[in-house]
Amino acid sequence: MVKPKIVQEWFGKGSQGISDAEFLFKHNRALETISFHIHQGAEKYLKGFLIAKGKELEMIHDLVKLLHSAIKIDFAFGQFKEIAEKVTSFYFESRYPVGYEAEYTKQEIAQCLAQVKKLIKLIKEKTK
């Protein structure tokens, strides 16, 4: 049986990532730093959802793979495939200096943040 406290801890970490991204965005900080926090927020929420549904924690950072696991549980997550791909690229672009050039605009970051917030809303609805 999954302990709700563990799931809430994952969601808390995810919420912090999104709050950090919003703060940094509002204060015109580096886009790669903002994108990293967007990724972290989405990753933590997806992991929390999967744990809530009885899945074992996967020690990965690939949102596409995490989302694929979520889709197996509920097809509603399928609408987020494109954003999962985009935001997963953020992780690598923000963490590794060679071969992963960040090529996105502030507008793209804003759109990704909005889409990730929709994903989080769905996760919260599905874990009530």
N, C-alpha and C positions, 0 to 999 in steps of 0.2 A: 504493500500500500504506500502510495506517495504521500509524503507529509506536506500539507499545504504551506507550511513555513518555508520549506526549501524553495518551492515555486515562487513564493512572494519575494524571497531573497534574490532570485534570478531576475524577477521583474523589477525589483528595486535597483539592481545594477544597470538594467536596461534603461530605466527611467533616468538614472543619473547620466548615462551616455547621451541621451536625447536632450536633456536639460543643458548639458555642457555644449552640445552642438548648437543649440538655439542661442545660448549666451554668446558663444564665439562668433556666430553668424551676425548677431545683432551688433557686435562690436568690431565688425570687419576684420576678423583675424584670418590667418592663413587657411585657404580653402582645403588644403590637404589635411590639416588638423581637424577642421570641422567634419570633413568626410570620414575621417577615422572614427570620430565619436558617433556619427550616424551609423556606421557599420557596427560598432560595439553595442549600441542600443538595440539594433535589429537582431544581432546575434544572441544577446542575452534573453530577449523576449522569445525568440524562436526556441532556444534551449529550454527555457522555462515551460513553454507550451508542451514540448515533447516530453519533458519530465512529468508534467501534470497528466499526460496521457499514458504514463507508464513505460515510456521508452528509456533506455539507458543513455546516459550522457555521452555524447560523441565529442571527443577532444579535437574538434576541427574549427576552422574559421570560415569555411566556405558556405555562404548563405544559400547558394543554389542547392547544395546537398542537404542542408538542414530543411529548406523549404520543400524539397522533394519528399523528405520524411513526413513533413506536415501534410502534404497533399495526399499521401497514402491514408492519412487519418481523416481528412476532410478536403474535398475537392475545391472548396471555396478559396483555398490558398493558391490555387492555380493562377489567379489573376495577378499574382505578384512575381511571376517568373522573371520578367524583364527587369524589374527593379532589383531583384536579388542578384542578377548578373552584374548590373551596374554597380551596386553597392559593394559587392564582393571585390570588384576591381579596385575600389577605394582602399581596401585593406592593404593590398599589395603595393599600390602606388604610394601610400603614406608610410609604409614600413621599410621598403627596400629602395636604395638609391639608384641602382643600376638596372636598366631594362624595363622599368615601370614608370613611364613619364606621365605625370598628371596632366590631363587635357580636358578640363571641364571648366565651366563658367559659374559665376555666382548664381545665375538663374537656374542652371542644371542642379546645383547643390540644393537650392530652395525647393525645386520640384522633387528631388530625391527625399529630402526631409519630409515633405508633405506626404509622399507615398509611403514612407516608412511609418509615419504616424497613422496612416490608414491600416497598415498591416498590424500595428500594435493594437489598434482599436478592435480589429477582428480577433486577434489573439485573446484579448480581454473578454470579448463576448463569448468565445468558445471555451473559456475556462471558468465561467461563472458556476 
